[in-house]
Amino acid sequence: MTDMLERENTLERKDLIQEILPLEADALLGTVQDLKTAGYRLGQVCATPAEDDLEVLYSFEKDNVLKNYKLLVGAAAPELQSITAIYPYAFIYENEMHDLFGITFKNLSLDYGGKFFKVAKSTPWNPKFEGGEA
């Protein structure tokens, strides 16, 4: 036990640095490509209602630096470019946001066509969605 405590005390500890930055939808792909080139990994993507819009948050991490990019899309007809050409596993996040919020992702590499989640009604977390079936 003492050896383990001594090892923990000798390890260098880095605190997480976190930033939340605004992002315009037309700058999404360029920004994501720059982050990938710089060695950042995609940590998560999520959406939440924000008044008449949807707020989409993209999080990237490298060496205990967490960069969060927040962008807004109109809730009535939300549409974004897919980042799956850069981070292929983003298809999970994008299909989830499509089914729950009605966000259309252009050029999505693996599109479940609104069947990623089995939901009782279309876009249950976006009551302002006007697209009918997502």
N, C-alpha and C positions, 0 to 999 in steps of 0.2 A: 504494500500500500504506500509506503514512504517513497519508493522508487517512482511510482506513478505520479505522486504529488510533485516530486522534484522535476520530473519531465514536463509536467503541465506548467510549472513555474518558469521553465527555461524556454518554452515555445514563445515565439514572437506572435503577438495578437494584433490583428488588423481589424479595426472597426469598419463596419459597413458604411460606405458613403452612398447616399441616395439623393437623386435629383428627380424632380418632376418638371418636364419641359413641354411647352405647347407645340403642337405639330399641325400643319395644314394637310388635308388629304392628298393634295397634289404633290407633296414632298415626301409622302410615306415610303414609296419604293426606293428612292434615292437614299433616304436616311437609313432605312433597314439594310440596304446593300453596303453602305459605309460602315455600319456597325458590324456586320458579318465580316467584312474585310479587315476590320480592326481586331477581330477575335472575340467579339461578344457572342454569348449564347442567348437564344430566346428563352426567357423564363416563363412568361405567361402572356396571354391576351384576354381581356375581359371587357364586357360592356355593361352599362347601367343607364337607366333613364335619367335625363337631366333637362327638366322643363320641356321645351318643344323639340329637343334633340336627344340623341344618344351619345354618351361619352364612351369612347373606346380607349382603353389603356394598354399600351404595349410595353412590356418590361424586358430589359436586357441586362445581363450581368457579365462582368469580367473582373477578376482580381478584387473581389469585395466592393466593386463599384456597381451600383444598381441604377440604371438609367430608365426612367419611366417617361414615355411619350404619350401625351393626352391629346386626343383630337375629337372633334364634334362632327356628327353627321345628322342630317334631318331625320327625325323619327318617322315621318310619314312615308318616305321612300328612300331608306338608307342604302347606300352603295359605296363600296370601297374596292380598291385593287387588292387582290390576294397576294400574300407574301410567300406562298408555298413554293414559288420558283427559287426563293432564297433560303427559306427554312422549310423543307418539305413537311415536317411534322406539325406545322401550323394548321394543316387541314383539320385537325381535331378542334382547335379553338374556333376556326372560321365556320365549320359546320355547326358547332354548338351555337354560335352567335346568330347564324342564319335561322336555325330552328326556333330559338327562344326570343329573338328580337327582330327577325325579318331582314337582317342585313344581307344584301346581295354582294358576293365577292366575285369580281370579274377575274377570269383566268384561274379559278380555283382548280388545283391539280387533281384532287380527289373529292368530287362533289357527291354527297349522299342525296341530293335532290329533295331536301326537306324531311328525310327519313332517318337522320342521325339519332334523334330522340323520338320516342313515342310520346306525344303530348295530346291532351284532350282537345285543345284548340290551338289554332295557328298563332304563333308569336305571343305566347302567354305573358311575356315580360315587357311587351311593347304595345300597350293598348292604342297607340296613335298610328300604328302601321295601317296603311291604306291599300296594301297590295293583295288583299284577300288571302288565298293560300300562299304561304311562303315557299 
